[in-house]
Each structure stands twice: as structure tokens, then as C-alpha cells.
Amino acid sequence: MILIRELVKQALATGYLTLETEQQLRQLLQRTKYGREDLDAFMCLQEAAIAGQVQQESRQLFGS
């Protein structure tokens, strides 16, 4: 099973959040129980995206 923190680690390492990874994160956040470590990782990803350290493919494609 893929963990939220693994997806976040990949996005932070590449500086890029793909549509596929974004969808996986949505599904994991909605359908699975996750621990504090995963929640902390997701919040870290949000902060990195806000700071411009991680680019989101969805924002590039849809102009948001």
C-alpha cells in the first residue's frame, strides 16, 4: 500500500506534483486511515506548494 508520506517525499524531491500523484493523495486522504506522520507530510507538501517549492501539474494545465 502506498503511503501519503511516500508520495509527498517524491513530490518534494522532484519539486513537482503530477496529476496522478495528486489524485492518489486525494484518494488516500478520503478512503484510508492515516497516521500523524502522513498528515504532517501532507501539510509539509501544502506549505511547499504555497511557497512555490513544488509546482503542481494541475495548476499549469488548468491555469489556476
PDB file of N, CA, C and O in Angstrom:
ATOM      1  N   MET A   1       0.837  -1.187   0.000  1.00  0.00           N
ATOM      2  CA  MET A   1       0.000   0.000   0.000  1.00  0.00           C
ATOM      3  C   MET A   1       0.879   1.247   0.000  1.00  0.00           C
ATOM      4  O   MET A   1       1.843   1.347   0.758  1.00  0.00           O
ATOM      5  N   ILE A   2       0.532   2.172  -0.847  1.00  0.00           N
ATOM      6  CA  ILE A   2       1.265   3.426  -0.924  1.00  0.00           C
ATOM      7  C   ILE A   2       0.855   4.302   0.255  1.00  0.00           C
ATOM      8  O   ILE A   2      -0.323   4.392   0.603  1.00  0.00           O
ATOM      9  N   LEU A   3       1.834   4.934   0.851  1.00  0.00           N
ATOM     10  CA  LEU A   3       1.576   5.821   1.972  1.00  0.00           C
ATOM     11  C   LEU A   3       1.624   7.268   1.507  1.00  0.00           C
ATOM     12  O   LEU A   3       2.334   7.610   0.562  1.00  0.00           O
ATOM     13  N   ILE A   4       0.868   8.096   2.176  1.00  0.00           N
ATOM     14  CA  ILE A   4       0.845   9.524   1.847  1.00  0.00           C
ATOM     15  C   ILE A   4       2.246  10.093   1.921  1.00  0.00           C
ATOM     16  O   ILE A   4       2.660  10.843   1.037  1.00  0.00           O
ATOM     17  N   ARG A   5       2.974   9.747   2.956  1.00  0.00           N
ATOM     18  CA  ARG A   5       4.314  10.322   3.131  1.00  0.00           C
ATOM     19  C   ARG A   5       5.263   9.921   2.008  1.00  0.00           C
ATOM     20  O   ARG A   5       6.188  10.669   1.692  1.00  0.00           O
ATOM     21  N   GLU A   6       5.054   8.756   1.399  1.00  0.00           N
ATOM     22  CA  GLU A   6       5.903   8.340   0.279  1.00  0.00           C
ATOM     23  C   GLU A   6       5.632   9.202  -0.951  1.00  0.00           C
ATOM     24  O   GLU A   6       6.561   9.603  -1.653  1.00  0.00           O
ATOM     25  N   LEU A   7       4.362   9.482  -1.204  1.00  0.00           N
ATOM     26  CA  LEU A   7       4.009  10.342  -2.332  1.00  0.00           C
ATOM     27  C   LEU A   7       4.522  11.765  -2.118  1.00  0.00           C
ATOM     28  O   LEU A   7       5.013  12.409  -3.046  1.00  0.00           O
ATOM     29  N   VAL A   8       4.402  12.233  -0.898  1.00  0.00           N
ATOM     30  CA  VAL A   8       4.889  13.578  -0.574  1.00  0.00           C
ATOM     31  C   VAL A   8       6.400  13.649  -0.733  1.00  0.00           C
ATOM     32  O   VAL A   8       6.924  14.619  -1.281  1.00  0.00           O
ATOM     33  N   LYS A   9       7.088  12.645  -0.265  1.00  0.00           N
ATOM     34  CA  LYS A   9       8.553  12.608  -0.373  1.00  0.00           C
ATOM     35  C   LYS A   9       8.985  12.704  -1.839  1.00  0.00           C
ATOM     36  O   LYS A   9       9.928  13.421  -2.173  1.00  0.00           O
ATOM     37  N   GLN A  10       8.294  11.982  -2.691  1.00  0.00           N
ATOM     38  CA  GLN A  10       8.603  12.010  -4.123  1.00  0.00           C
ATOM     39  C   GLN A  10       8.356  13.409  -4.707  1.00  0.00           C
ATOM     40  O   GLN A  10       9.187  13.922  -5.457  1.00  0.00           O
ATOM     41  N   ALA A  11       7.233  14.016  -4.370  1.00  0.00           N
ATOM     42  CA  ALA A  11       6.915  15.349  -4.886  1.00  0.00           C
ATOM     43  C   ALA A  11       7.919  16.387  -4.387  1.00  0.00           C
ATOM     44  O   ALA A  11       8.337  17.261  -5.146  1.00  0.00           O
ATOM     45  N   LEU A  12       8.300  16.295  -3.136  1.00  0.00           N
ATOM     46  CA  LEU A  12       9.277  17.241  -2.586  1.00  0.00           C
ATOM     47  C   LEU A  12      10.652  17.051  -3.231  1.00  0.00           C
ATOM     48  O   LEU A  12      11.370  18.021  -3.471  1.00  0.00           O
ATOM     49  N   ALA A  13      11.008  15.811  -3.506  1.00  0.00           N
ATOM     50  CA  ALA A  13      12.319  15.527  -4.103  1.00  0.00           C
ATOM     51  C   ALA A  13      12.408  16.047  -5.536  1.00  0.00           C
ATOM     52  O   ALA A  13      13.453  16.535  -5.967  1.00  0.00           O
ATOM     53  N   THR A  14      11.303  15.937  -6.266  1.00  0.00           N
ATOM     54  CA  THR A  14      11.313  16.374  -7.668  1.00  0.00           C
ATOM     55  C   THR A  14      10.883  17.824  -7.832  1.00  0.00           C
ATOM     56  O   THR A  14      11.160  18.451  -8.855  1.00  0.00           O
ATOM     57  N   GLY A  15      10.205  18.353  -6.818  1.00  0.00           N
ATOM     58  CA  GLY A  15       9.689  19.717  -6.924  1.00  0.00           C
ATOM     59  C   GLY A  15       8.477  19.798  -7.833  1.00  0.00           C
ATOM     60  O   GLY A  15       8.129  20.872  -8.325  1.00  0.00           O
ATOM     61  N   TYR A  16       7.831  18.650  -8.056  1.00  0.00           N
ATOM     62  CA  TYR A  16       6.718  18.599  -8.998  1.00  0.00           C
ATOM     63  C   TYR A  16       5.663  17.625  -8.517  1.00  0.00           C
ATOM     64  O   TYR A  16       5.983  16.512  -8.100  1.00  0.00           O
ATOM     65  N   LEU A  17       4.407  18.038  -8.572  1.00  0.00           N
ATOM     66  CA  LEU A  17       3.284  17.198  -8.179  1.00  0.00           C
ATOM     67  C   LEU A  17       2.450  16.914  -9.421  1.00  0.00           C
ATOM     68  O   LEU A  17       1.796  17.804  -9.963  1.00  0.00           O
ATOM     69  N   THR A  18       2.482  15.669  -9.857  1.00  0.00           N
ATOM     70  CA  THR A  18       1.762  15.288 -11.070  1.00  0.00           C
ATOM     71  C   THR A  18       0.269  15.133 -10.784  1.00  0.00           C
ATOM     72  O   THR A  18      -0.156  15.016  -9.635  1.00  0.00           O
ATOM     73  N   LEU A  19      -0.510  15.136 -11.861  1.00  0.00           N
ATOM     74  CA  LEU A  19      -1.948  14.905 -11.723  1.00  0.00           C
ATOM     75  C   LEU A  19      -2.218  13.554 -11.084  1.00  0.00           C
ATOM     76  O   LEU A  19      -3.090  13.423 -10.225  1.00  0.00           O
ATOM     77  N   GLU A  20      -1.469  12.558 -11.508  1.00  0.00           N
ATOM     78  CA  GLU A  20      -1.648  11.201 -10.975  1.00  0.00           C
ATOM     79  C   GLU A  20      -1.387  11.157  -9.469  1.00  0.00           C
ATOM     80  O   GLU A  20      -2.162  10.571  -8.714  1.00  0.00           O
ATOM     81  N   THR A  21      -0.300  11.775  -9.045  1.00  0.00           N
ATOM     82  CA  THR A  21       0.034  11.783  -7.623  1.00  0.00           C
ATOM     83  C   THR A  21      -0.991  12.571  -6.834  1.00  0.00           C
ATOM     84  O   THR A  21      -1.362  12.180  -5.727  1.00  0.00           O
ATOM     85  N   GLU A  22      -1.449  13.677  -7.392  1.00  0.00           N
ATOM     86  CA  GLU A  22      -2.466  14.482  -6.723  1.00  0.00           C
ATOM     87  C   GLU A  22      -3.749  13.663  -6.518  1.00  0.00           C
ATOM     88  O   GLU A  22      -4.370  13.727  -5.457  1.00  0.00           O
ATOM     89  N   GLN A  23      -4.136  12.898  -7.539  1.00  0.00           N
ATOM     90  CA  GLN A  23      -5.321  12.052  -7.435  1.00  0.00           C
ATOM     91  C   GLN A  23      -5.114  10.945  -6.394  1.00  0.00           C
ATOM     92  O   GLN A  23      -6.022  10.643  -5.619  1.00  0.00           O
ATOM     93  N   GLN A  24      -3.935  10.351  -6.378  1.00  0.00           N
ATOM     94  CA  GLN A  24      -3.641   9.316  -5.381  1.00  0.00           C
ATOM     95  C   GLN A  24      -3.742   9.886  -3.969  1.00  0.00           C
ATOM     96  O   GLN A  24      -4.284   9.243  -3.070  1.00  0.00           O
ATOM     97  N   LEU A  25      -3.223  11.084  -3.780  1.00  0.00           N
ATOM     98  CA  LEU A  25      -3.304  11.721  -2.466  1.00  0.00           C
ATOM     99  C   LEU A  25      -4.753  11.947  -2.060  1.00  0.00           C
ATOM    100  O   LEU A  25      -5.127  11.667  -0.922  1.00  0.00           O
ATOM    101  N   ARG A  26      -5.577  12.451  -2.983  1.00  0.00           N
ATOM    102  CA  ARG A  26      -6.990  12.661  -2.688  1.00  0.00           C
ATOM    103  C   ARG A  26      -7.650  11.354  -2.237  1.00  0.00           C
ATOM    104  O   ARG A  26      -8.373  11.318  -1.241  1.00  0.00           O
ATOM    105  N   GLN A  27      -7.388  10.292  -2.985  1.00  0.00           N
ATOM    106  CA  GLN A  27      -7.997   9.003  -2.656  1.00  0.00           C
ATOM    107  C   GLN A  27      -7.537   8.495  -1.289  1.00  0.00           C
ATOM    108  O   GLN A  27      -8.341   8.014  -0.491  1.00  0.00           O
ATOM    109  N   LEU A  28      -6.251   8.606  -1.034  1.00  0.00           N
ATOM    110  CA  LEU A  28      -5.732   8.139   0.252  1.00  0.00           C
ATOM    111  C   LEU A  28      -6.297   8.950   1.412  1.00  0.00           C
ATOM    112  O   LEU A  28      -6.616   8.395   2.463  1.00  0.00           O
ATOM    113  N   LEU A  29      -6.417  10.246   1.226  1.00  0.00           N
ATOM    114  CA  LEU A  29      -6.936  11.095   2.294  1.00  0.00           C
ATOM    115  C   LEU A  29      -8.415  10.826   2.560  1.00  0.00           C
ATOM    116  O   LEU A  29      -8.877  10.971   3.691  1.00  0.00           O
ATOM    117  N   GLN A  30      -9.149  10.439   1.537  1.00  0.00           N
ATOM    118  CA  GLN A  30     -10.581  10.190   1.695  1.00  0.00           C
ATOM    119  C   GLN A  30     -10.897   8.774   2.157  1.00  0.00           C
ATOM    120  O   GLN A  30     -11.853   8.567   2.904  1.00  0.00           O
ATOM    121  N   ARG A  31     -10.113   7.808   1.726  1.00  0.00           N
ATOM    122  CA  ARG A  31     -10.516   6.410   1.888  1.00  0.00           C
ATOM    123  C   ARG A  31      -9.712   5.600   2.889  1.00  0.00           C
ATOM    124  O   ARG A  31     -10.086   4.471   3.208  1.00  0.00           O
ATOM    125  N   THR A  32      -8.648   6.137   3.375  1.00  0.00           N
ATOM    126  CA  THR A  32      -7.832   5.333   4.272  1.00  0.00           C
ATOM    127  C   THR A  32      -7.627   6.042   5.603  1.00  0.00           C
ATOM    128  O   THR A  32      -7.748   7.262   5.713  1.00  0.00           O
ATOM    129  N   LYS A  33      -7.322   5.254   6.584  1.00  0.00           N
ATOM    130  CA  LYS A  33      -6.914   5.831   7.865  1.00  0.00           C
ATOM    131  C   LYS A  33      -5.429   6.121   7.751  1.00  0.00           C
ATOM    132  O   LYS A  33      -4.664   5.313   7.224  1.00  0.00           O
ATOM    133  N   TYR A  34      -5.038   7.252   8.239  1.00  0.00           N
ATOM    134  CA  TYR A  34      -3.631   7.621   8.160  1.00  0.00           C
ATOM    135  C   TYR A  34      -3.186   8.189   9.498  1.00  0.00           C
ATOM    136  O   TYR A  34      -3.980   8.715  10.278  1.00  0.00           O
ATOM    137  N   GLY A  35      -1.904   8.061   9.728  1.00  0.00           N
ATOM    138  CA  GLY A  35      -1.354   8.498  10.998  1.00  0.00           C
ATOM    139  C   GLY A  35      -0.834   9.920  10.965  1.00  0.00           C
ATOM    140  O   GLY A  35      -0.887  10.611   9.948  1.00  0.00           O
ATOM    141  N   ARG A  36      -0.345  10.317  12.085  1.00  0.00           N
ATOM    142  CA  ARG A  36       0.185  11.675  12.260  1.00  0.00           C
ATOM    143  C   ARG A  36       1.320  11.958  11.280  1.00  0.00           C
ATOM    144  O   ARG A  36       1.414  13.063  10.745  1.00  0.00           O
ATOM    145  N   GLU A  37       2.178  10.978  11.041  1.00  0.00           N
ATOM    146  CA  GLU A  37       3.315  11.171  10.138  1.00  0.00           C
ATOM    147  C   GLU A  37       2.844  11.493   8.718  1.00  0.00           C
ATOM    148  O   GLU A  37       3.428  12.341   8.043  1.00  0.00           O
ATOM    149  N   ASP A  38       1.796  10.819   8.274  1.00  0.00           N
ATOM    150  CA  ASP A  38       1.250  11.098   6.946  1.00  0.00           C
ATOM    151  C   ASP A  38       0.601  12.478   6.899  1.00  0.00           C
ATOM    152  O   ASP A  38       0.775  13.215   5.929  1.00  0.00           O
ATOM    153  N   LEU A  39      -0.137  12.824   7.932  1.00  0.00           N
ATOM    154  CA  LEU A  39      -0.771  14.137   7.991  1.00  0.00           C
ATOM    155  C   LEU A  39       0.276  15.244   8.000  1.00  0.00           C
ATOM    156  O   LEU A  39       0.128  16.246   7.300  1.00  0.00           O
ATOM    157  N   ASP A  40       1.322  15.072   8.782  1.00  0.00           N
ATOM    158  CA  ASP A  40       2.410  16.055   8.820  1.00  0.00           C
ATOM    159  C   ASP A  40       3.079  16.199   7.446  1.00  0.00           C
ATOM    160  O   ASP A  40       3.403  17.305   7.015  1.00  0.00           O
ATOM    161  N   ALA A  41       3.276  15.071   6.775  1.00  0.00           N
ATOM    162  CA  ALA A  41       3.890  15.099   5.447  1.00  0.00           C
ATOM    163  C   ALA A  41       3.005  15.858   4.468  1.00  0.00           C
ATOM    164  O   ALA A  41       3.501  16.661   3.678  1.00  0.00           O
ATOM    165  N   PHE A  42       1.701  15.610   4.514  1.00  0.00           N
ATOM    166  CA  PHE A  42       0.775  16.298   3.612  1.00  0.00           C
ATOM    167  C   PHE A  42       0.778  17.798   3.881  1.00  0.00           C
ATOM    168  O   PHE A  42       0.759  18.593   2.941  1.00  0.00           O
ATOM    169  N   MET A  43       0.800  18.192   5.142  1.00  0.00           N
ATOM    170  CA  MET A  43       0.843  19.616   5.472  1.00  0.00           C
ATOM    171  C   MET A  43       2.141  20.250   4.974  1.00  0.00           C
ATOM    172  O   MET A  43       2.148  21.398   4.531  1.00  0.00           O
ATOM    173  N   CYS A  44       3.223  19.506   5.049  1.00  0.00           N
ATOM    174  CA  CYS A  44       4.514  19.977   4.542  1.00  0.00           C
ATOM    175  C   CYS A  44       4.439  20.198   3.024  1.00  0.00           C
ATOM    176  O   CYS A  44       4.974  21.178   2.504  1.00  0.00           O
ATOM    177  N   LEU A  45       3.775  19.287   2.333  1.00  0.00           N
ATOM    178  CA  LEU A  45       3.606  19.429   0.885  1.00  0.00           C
ATOM    179  C   LEU A  45       2.774  20.664   0.565  1.00  0.00           C
ATOM    180  O   LEU A  45       3.099  21.401  -0.366  1.00  0.00           O
ATOM    181  N   GLN A  46       1.722  20.897   1.310  1.00  0.00           N
ATOM    182  CA  GLN A  46       0.895  22.088   1.088  1.00  0.00           C
ATOM    183  C   GLN A  46       1.712  23.359   1.275  1.00  0.00           C
ATOM    184  O   GLN A  46       1.609  24.292   0.478  1.00  0.00           O
ATOM    185  N   GLU A  47       2.509  23.394   2.311  1.00  0.00           N
ATOM    186  CA  GLU A  47       3.352  24.567   2.566  1.00  0.00           C
ATOM    187  C   GLU A  47       4.361  24.771   1.443  1.00  0.00           C
ATOM    188  O   GLU A  47       4.609  25.903   1.029  1.00  0.00           O
ATOM    189  N   ALA A  48       4.942  23.686   0.949  1.00  0.00           N
ATOM    190  CA  ALA A  48       5.905  23.776  -0.148  1.00  0.00           C
ATOM    191  C   ALA A  48       5.236  24.272  -1.422  1.00  0.00           C
ATOM    192  O   ALA A  48       5.832  25.051  -2.166  1.00  0.00           O
ATOM    193  N   ALA A  49       4.029  23.841  -1.681  1.00  0.00           N
ATOM    194  CA  ALA A  49       3.301  24.300  -2.870  1.00  0.00           C
ATOM    195  C   ALA A  49       2.970  25.782  -2.760  1.00  0.00           C
ATOM    196  O   ALA A  49       3.106  26.523  -3.734  1.00  0.00           O
ATOM    197  N   ILE A  50       2.544  26.210  -1.598  1.00  0.00           N
ATOM    198  CA  ILE A  50       2.236  27.625  -1.378  1.00  0.00           C
ATOM    199  C   ILE A  50       3.479  28.487  -1.547  1.00  0.00           C
ATOM    200  O   ILE A  50       3.406  29.591  -2.088  1.00  0.00           O
ATOM    201  N   ALA A  51       4.612  27.987  -1.086  1.00  0.00           N
ATOM    202  CA  ALA A  51       5.876  28.725  -1.172  1.00  0.00           C
ATOM    203  C   ALA A  51       6.504  28.660  -2.560  1.00  0.00           C
ATOM    204  O   ALA A  51       7.512  29.318  -2.818  1.00  0.00           O
ATOM    205  N   GLY A  52       5.910  27.869  -3.455  1.00  0.00           N
ATOM    206  CA  GLY A  52       6.451  27.753  -4.811  1.00  0.00           C
ATOM    207  C   GLY A  52       7.594  26.765  -4.935  1.00  0.00           C
ATOM    208  O   GLY A  52       8.277  26.734  -5.959  1.00  0.00           O
ATOM    209  N   GLN A  53       7.809  25.966  -3.917  1.00  0.00           N
ATOM    210  CA  GLN A  53       8.882  24.978  -3.956  1.00  0.00           C
ATOM    211  C   GLN A  53       8.466  23.716  -4.694  1.00  0.00           C
ATOM    212  O   GLN A  53       9.311  22.943  -5.146  1.00  0.00           O
ATOM    213  N   VAL A  54       7.163  23.513  -4.814  1.00  0.00           N
ATOM    214  CA  VAL A  54       6.618  22.379  -5.557  1.00  0.00           C
ATOM    215  C   VAL A  54       5.619  22.929  -6.566  1.00  0.00           C
ATOM    216  O   VAL A  54       4.686  23.645  -6.199  1.00  0.00           O
ATOM    217  N   GLN A  55       5.815  22.596  -7.822  1.00  0.00           N
ATOM    218  CA  GLN A  55       4.903  23.011  -8.884  1.00  0.00           C
ATOM    219  C   GLN A  55       3.842  21.939  -9.062  1.00  0.00           C
ATOM    220  O   GLN A  55       4.137  20.746  -8.990  1.00  0.00           O
ATOM    221  N   GLN A  56       2.608  22.364  -9.294  1.00  0.00           N
ATOM    222  CA  GLN A  56       1.510  21.431  -9.478  1.00  0.00           C
ATOM    223  C   GLN A  56       1.130  21.366 -10.955  1.00  0.00           C
ATOM    224  O   GLN A  56       0.825  22.383 -11.578  1.00  0.00           O
ATOM    225  N   GLU A  57       1.155  20.158 -11.499  1.00  0.00           N
ATOM    226  CA  GLU A  57       0.778  19.968 -12.893  1.00  0.00           C
ATOM    227  C   GLU A  57      -0.643  20.475 -13.151  1.00  0.00           C
ATOM    228  O   GLU A  57      -0.913  21.051 -14.204  1.00  0.00           O
ATOM    229  N   SER A  58      -1.542  20.265 -12.203  1.00  0.00           N
ATOM    230  CA  SER A  58      -2.931  20.685 -12.378  1.00  0.00           C
ATOM    231  C   SER A  58      -3.038  22.197 -12.544  1.00  0.00           C
ATOM    232  O   SER A  58      -3.855  22.674 -13.331  1.00  0.00           O
ATOM    233  N   ARG A  59      -2.243  22.938 -11.831  1.00  0.00           N
ATOM    234  CA  ARG A  59      -2.293  24.403 -11.951  1.00  0.00           C
ATOM    235  C   ARG A  59      -1.716  24.866 -13.281  1.00  0.00           C
ATOM    236  O   ARG A  59      -2.171  25.861 -13.844  1.00  0.00           O
ATOM    237  N   GLN A  60      -0.727  24.157 -13.781  1.00  0.00           N
ATOM    238  CA  GLN A  60      -0.147  24.507 -15.068  1.00  0.00           C
ATOM    239  C   GLN A  60      -1.123  24.213 -16.198  1.00  0.00           C
ATOM    240  O   GLN A  60      -1.241  25.001 -17.136  1.00  0.00           O
ATOM    241  N   LEU A  61      -1.817  23.095 -16.117  1.00  0.00           N
ATOM    242  CA  LEU A  61      -2.743  22.699 -17.177  1.00  0.00           C
ATOM    243  C   LEU A  61      -4.037  23.500 -17.168  1.00  0.00           C
ATOM    244  O   LEU A  61      -4.572  23.845 -18.221  1.00  0.00           O
ATOM    245  N   PHE A  62      -4.529  23.789 -15.980  1.00  0.00           N
ATOM    246  CA  PHE A  62      -5.832  24.411 -15.866  1.00  0.00           C
ATOM    247  C   PHE A  62      -5.764  25.888 -15.478  1.00  0.00           C
ATOM    248  O   PHE A  62      -6.795  26.525 -15.266  1.00  0.00           O
ATOM    249  N   GLY A  63      -4.557  26.425 -15.386  1.00  0.00           N
ATOM    250  CA  GLY A  63      -4.368  27.851 -15.170  1.00  0.00           C
ATOM    251  C   GLY A  63      -4.853  28.394 -13.852  1.00  0.00           C
ATOM    252  O   GLY A  63      -5.189  29.574 -13.762  1.00  0.00           O
ATOM    253  N   SER A  64      -4.901  27.571 -12.828  1.00  0.00           N
ATOM    254  CA  SER A  64      -5.371  28.038 -11.514  1.00  0.00           C
ATOM    255  C   SER A  64      -4.250  28.656 -10.732  1.00  0.00           C
ATOM    256  O   SER A  64      -4.457  29.104  -9.604  1.00  0.00           O
TER     257      SER A  64
END
